[in-house]
Amino acid sequence: MARLILSMDGLVLKEIPLTKERTTIGRKPHNDIQIDNLAVSGEHAVIVTILNDSFLEDLGSTNGTLVNGQAIKKHFLQNNDVIELGKYRLKYISELGQQPVAATADFERTMVLRPAAMRQVAEQARAMAAGGGAQVSVAAEAARSAAAEQASAAAAVAGTAERQAPPPPPPAAPRPAQPLGAIQIISGSNAGKELELVKPLTTLGKPGVQVAVLTRRPHGYFITHVEGTNYPVVNGQVITAAPHPLKDHDLIELAGVKMEFFLKD
């Protein structure tokens, strides 16, 4: 779950989890995040959170909204982004950006000398040592020879095991690229215009009347209600508060405008 860390002059004031789809920020008490400061407008900004994505929108505030030092109107929030409202800071923390990198397993091969071979080498060394210096050299040579034989045997066994191991599974087939979605305006002053949905989040509608967000995900496109008393209509049916999946040639009615969603070849 994403969260915001509110601070002023480097002092952390509170932490706010983004549990709601729409989180308002402003000076008035009804806001989800109230900042009682004259530099902050009554209804300053809003953060819309859909599944794992959040985006920030300035609501026409007097002093504006900065993200990482840059003035924004709409901004797709990423891990560690800093929202600036006067002297106050809201740091956006996304758990997806904090996931640890999976550790890789380390494997170690150990060559085992069998006890019988070890006893044989020891006995040969003791016998040769009793016969003098020259025989000690012979014993050492015998020990080296026995060790070499054990090493060869172990290597052969390892090689046999490797040859008998099942082949690795074939690599997974690459996932086909998702077709690009687009919106064709059917009615209203912009009838005939086409909008390609290349961004992760695309806002549609009229602020203060009805606003929805189209999200682009690996498994398709979704429409989600953001603002307004009435919810968007898809193929003649009013959608719910949950993200609604879109299919090719779905008809959408939003803020009095009809449009068609389709997938481009």
N, C-alpha and C positions, 0 to 999 in steps of 0.2 A: 504494500500500500504506500502510495506517495504521501509526502507530508511537507509542511512549511515550517521553517524555524524563524520566528519573529525576533528581531533584535534592534537595538538602538545604541549608537556609539559603542559598538562592540559588545554590549551586554545582552545576553540572551534573555528574552522576556517570557516566551512560551513556545510550545510546539503544537502545531495544528495538523491532525491527520485529515487528508482529503477523502472523507467518507461519502460526501454528497456529490451528486452529478453536477450541481451548480453551487459554487461557493462565492458569495459576494464579499467585497472589501470596501469599506467606507467609514465615514465619521459618524453616521447616524446609527442609533442603537439596534435597528432591525437587521443590520448586516451580520453575516456569519463571522466575519473578522472585523471587529470595530476598532478603529484607530482614532482616538479622540485628539486630533491635532488639526489646526487650521489649514495646514498645507494639504490635508487630505479632504477631498470632496465628500459630500454626503453619501453619494453612491459612486465610488471612484472606479472600481474595476471588478471583473468577475473572472473566476477560473472554472472552466467547464472540464470535467473529468469523465472520460468514457473508457471503461475497462482500464487499460494500463497507460492511457495517454491523457495528457492535460494540456489545455491551451488557455492563455491569458488574453483578455480583451479589455482595453480601456473604454470606459463608458462615458467618454466626452468630459473627462475631469478637467478642472481649471488648470492645474499645474502639470498634468500629464503623468505618464507612467514610464519608468525606465527599466530596462532589463540589461544587466551587465553594462550599464552606462549609456545605452542607446535608447532613444525615445521610440515607443512602439504603439501601434493601434491594436494589432493582433499578433500573438507570438506563440509558437509551439514550444512548450517548456521542455527543457532537457535537464538531466541531472546536474546539480550544482549551479543552476541559473540563479542570479540574485535580482529580485524585484525591488526597485527603489521607490519609496513613497515619502518624499520629504526627507526627514532624518531617519526614517524607519527602513528596515531591510527585511525582506522575506526570502529566505533561501529555500529553493525547491530541491527536495531530496527524493529521488526515485529509487526504490529497492532494486529495480532492474539494472540500474547503473552501479549497484554495489555488490552484485553477485560475485563471489570469489571464483577464481579460475580453478577448475578441477585439477587436482594433483595427479601426475602420471605415476603409475606403479613402477618400481624398480625391481628387476629380477636379477638374481645372482646364482650362477652355476657353481656347485661344489663337487669336486672329485673325491670319491670315497675309496680309500684303500681298505681292502678286506683284511680282517684280523689274521687269517691264515697266512697270507702273503707277508704281513708285517712280522709274524713270528719267524717265518722262514728266513727273512732277511737278517733279523737279529741273531738267529742261531749261526748263520754263516759268518757274520761279522765276528762273533765271539770265538768261533773255531779258528778263524784265520788270525785273529789277534794273538792267540796262544803260540803261534809259530813264528813270530818275529815281525820286523818292520816290513819286509818284502811281502809277507803274507797279509799284513794290514792293507797294503795297497790293493792286493787281490780282492780282499774282503770289500773294500770300498767300491771297487769296480763291480763286484757282484751285486752290491747294494744298489748302485746306480742302474745296473742292468735290470734288476728286479723292478725298481721303481718305474723305469722306462716302459717295461712290459705292462705294468699296471696302468700307466697313463694311456698306452695304446689301446688297452682293453676298454678302459673307461670311455675313451674317445669313440671307439667303435660302437659301444652300447648307445652313447649319446647320438651318434650319427644314425643308428638304426631307429632310435625313437623318433628322431626328427623326420626320417623318411616315412615312418608309419603314421605320423601325425596327419589329421585330416586337412585338406587344403582350406585356406581362408575363404570365407563366403565372398561371392562377387560383390563389387561396390553397388550401392543402391542407385537406381536410375535417377537422374536429375529430375526435380520437379518442374513440370512445364511452367513457363512464365505466365503470370496472370494477365489476362487481357486488360487493356486500359479502358476505364469507364468514362462516360461523358454524359452531359445533360443537354437536351435540346429543349429550348423554351418554345411552348406552343401558344400561349396567350399572353396578353399584356403588351406594353410598349417595346419590349425586347424580343417579341416573337420572331422565331427563325434563328436566333443566335444559339451558338453551341459553346459549351464550357467543358474542357477536358479536366478530369479529376486526377491530376498528377500529384497533388499534395496529400500527405497523410490525413489532413483535416481540411474540409472545405465548408465554410459557413454560407448558408442560403437563407433568404427571407428579409423581413423588415424589422430592424431593432424597435422594440416597444410594441410591436404588433404580433409577430410570429417569426421565430428563428429556429432553424434546425441545422444539424451538422452532418455532413457525409464523411464517413471515415473509410479509408482504404486499408484493408488488412490482407494478409497472405491468403486467406480463404474467401475473400470477396469484399463487397462494398456493403456498408450499413448506413441507415439514416436514423438519427436520434433527435428527439424533441429537446430543445434547449430553453426557449422562451415563448411566452404567450399562453392565453387561456385555452385556445383550441390546439389540438395536436394535428400534425400533418396527416394527410390522407394518401394511401397507396392503393391503387386499383379500386377506388371507391370505398375502402375500409379505413377507419381511423386507427392509427397505430397506437401502441401502448407506450409507457415510459421507457421500456427496455429497447436497446438497439434492434432495429428491424432490418433483416437482410434484404438486399435488393437483387432482383433478377433482371435479365435482359428484357428490355422494352416495358418495364414497369412504369405506370403513369402516376405521377406525384402531383398533389395539390398543396401549395404552401403559400400563405399570405395572399390568397386570391389569385395566384398564378399557377397555371398548369404547365407541367414539363414532363419530358420522357427521359428515363434513364436507359442507356443502352451500352453495350460492350463493343468496342471498336476491334476490327480484325487486325 
